Amino acid sequence: MSRGRSAGIDGFRIAAAVMVIAIHTAPLSGISEDLDFVITYCLFRTAVPFFFMTTGYFVLAPWIRGGEKDRRKVRRFLKSTALLYLVSTVLYVPAVVYSGGAPEDGAALAKQIFFDGTFYHLWYFPAVILGCLIVMALLRCMTAELAFVLAAAAYVFGAGGDSWYGLAAELPGMGRAYDAVFAFSSYTRNGIFYAPVFLLLGVLIRRRELPGENDPAAEGKRAGERSAGKRSAQEKRKEQTRIWTGSAVSAAVVLAEGALTYACGWQRHNSMYLALVPLMYFLFRLLLIVPGNAPAWARDISMLVYVTHPAVLIGLRGVSGAAGLDGILVENTLVQFLSVTGASFAAAAAIRLIREHLKQRFGGIQR
């Protein structure tokens, strides 16, 4: 397994960004509410866990036994993420004020900054920062496997406050427990109950694909295995079959779980399905199979689309209202989704070009 860029991983970054836009526009709801739920609010829920897993795979896994270079990489990631969160917060201040979502007191402000996000899609940034800090703290005092067990237990609790809330809250004492959580975070989908399990899943997959990474004692053994042919072609085909089968089965279970919790009226939110954890394991490994390298711009564009698409959506609604095109660009949810997607990628490409131009003009900026 190459340590470089993966065509599957970086290609799916683009797909995940599109999925997030779909989650915020419900593109198929005009055709069928049930179809929109199954596609958008079940299968497309793979988007954000995927982003957490890439952080675990590319940032946290090398940090475990890495040198100063890998430790600096984690610090740079946390600083750049916090900076992007700050810039995004400033960008959306007018929208927050206009929508009446400005916090009324210090407690509400803290809740927004550290858990809910300062705008509805920005929760990802405090979640990934807090999740990384929790995972790093766990890995300093226990194995990654034990840390994963604890994170998985937290995720199960979180799912009880999300898609399984109507059932879980009826259990003795659980209603009060969830009320305590919702006092400081509007959702269990946050950096405590949601992010750590996927960050650690990325860590564990990297360790599985690259055993002994950054361990000099294991390097010679791995080199010998590579030179002798680590696995036969038949074994590789069997492994790929297991990954495809696991992906298909776990996706079917996610759909069944989503349909059950939706039909029973248990969902307080629909971000956390129990079967999403095995689905993400198989999906990520499936993406790692894809050969080749993705374009260098894939990562930047996907994050820029994630940050800017609500602004594009607000702008599109304003323009359509002024032009009398609400019936086409707003009420037709599929057209709205396609329009926001196209405009968001165009805006992201323009921002990236401007940033690269400024880097070249002013001598480059170290990331």
ABEGO torsion letter per residue (X at the ends): XBABBBAAAAAAAAAAAAAAAAAAAGAAAAABAAAAAAAAAAAAAAAAAAAAAAAAAAAAAAAAABBAAAAAAAAAAAAAAAAAAAAAAAAAAAAAAAAGABBABAAAAAAAAAAAEABAAAAAAAAAAAAAAAAAAAAAABBAAAAAAAAAAAAAAAAAABAAAAAAAABBGAAAAAAAAAAABABABBAAAAAAAAAAAAAAAAAAABBGBGBAAAAAAAAAAAAAGABBAAAAAAAAAAAAAAAAAAAAAAAAAAAAAAAAGABABAABBAAAAAAAAAAAAAAAABBEBBBAAAAAAAAAAAAAAAAAAAAAAAAAAAAGAAAAAAABAAAAAAAAAAAAAAAAAAAAAAAAAAAAAAGEBBX
